[in-house]
Amino acid sequence: MTLVGFAVFLLFGVCLVLLGANQETLSADLGLDLTQLGLLGSALALGIGVGVAGAGPVVDRSQRKPLFVGAALLAALALGWVEPGMSLARVLAQLAAVGVAIGVQETLVNTCIAQRHGLAAAKPLIIVHAGATLGAALAPLAIASQAANPSWIDVFHTTAAAQLALAAACMCLRFPEPPTHPGSAAREPLPLRELLPFLWISFAYVGVETTLSLYVVPYAGSIGVAEARALHAMTCFWGGLLLGRLTLLTARQRIDARFLAWAGLAGACTIGLGIGLRSEAIEGIYGLAGLGMGFVFPVLIALAAERAPAARGTATGLAGGAGALGGLAIPPLHGNLGDHFGVAAALLALIFWCGVMMLAAIVALRQTPTTANASPRSSAR
């Protein structure tokens, strides 16, 4: 399951940076300003939120393989059915469909890993989520390596073909069965008070991650840096996220919310110093930001799953859905700031959301999980 999860998240990461990595040709074709580009990012994030949160209860109660294959086919259709000169409304709808599909895939993988590993799920989740950072790092690098920038249409079609291949491969795989007593998730209420800090962390983190990726090319242009370097900066950001996740695998102590608090502080300091000083070393700024915050999402997903062992799919779906909501709300908000005050100011304002991450993690540390939510370490390794 870990290998399958890694492949799923590899394509998930590619989808996350499709807009930012293809910003120039996509904006030129559709005539987009920064706010409209943010709306496209919001459509993708909204779809992810619907897919992640909506799939949670279903994953807790039904067979996983048909759901996963159907999601991959939906992603392939929405990505493959693009063409030049599309209306903005149609692109928004298809990006939302892509988001729903990859959101369902995300919840499936998160739930299966958490179910199999129990309290030891943090590190396996870090491994599979490393696929997302690798995919997001390699995609802009591949585009930048071309002699002439490929059309956004071609890139979307290539990603659609990869989703088809993933669907075909998973037809032959065996997914973990849902819990023996599917009704138990409905009988035992979710510990919403204990989950709330992780929902806020997810909301803020995904919003920061999406906004940094989406506006890297306009930011580079505002300080006189070439677009090719902007794409390299995006690769450095996602490469930093990957390195941050892999580094946490060496941790000997229990991975808890204090790591999330330090990540929020690291993000605030990096953005404040790098963007605030308008440094042209954007590759280094983005790389350090990724390194400091790289492990946030898999760790918060693992900790959320710990708080609701009888309904891990629902808990991880809520956490992922909160992140998608952050990806929906924060990019257009900061895009509007960029249109009025400049893109550097828009990125600098992300410090606020880093502070939200840090404060929510401190709240989570002060909470004591209820006895009912304590789960024994899984024997399946």
Secondary structure, 3 states (H helix, E strand, C coil): CHHHHHHHHHHHHHHHCHHHHCHHHHHHHHCCCHHHHHHHHHHHHHHHHHHHHHHHHHHHHCCCHHHHHHHHHHHHHHHHCCCCCCCHHHHHHHHHHHHHHHHHHHHHHHHHHHHHHHHHCHHHHHHHHHHHHHHHHHHHHHHHCCCCCCCHHHHHHHHHHHHHHHHHHHCCCCCCCCCCCCCHHHHCCCCHHHHHHHHHHHHHHHHHHHHHHHCHHHHHHHCCCCHHHHHHHHHHHHHHHHHHHHHHCCCCCCCCCHHHHHHHHHHHHHHHHHHHCCCCCHHHHHHHHHHHHCCHHHHHHHHHHHHCHHHHHHHHHHHHHHHHHHHHHHHHHHHHHHHHHCHHHHHHCCHHHHHHHHHHHHHHHHCCCCHHHCCCCCCCC
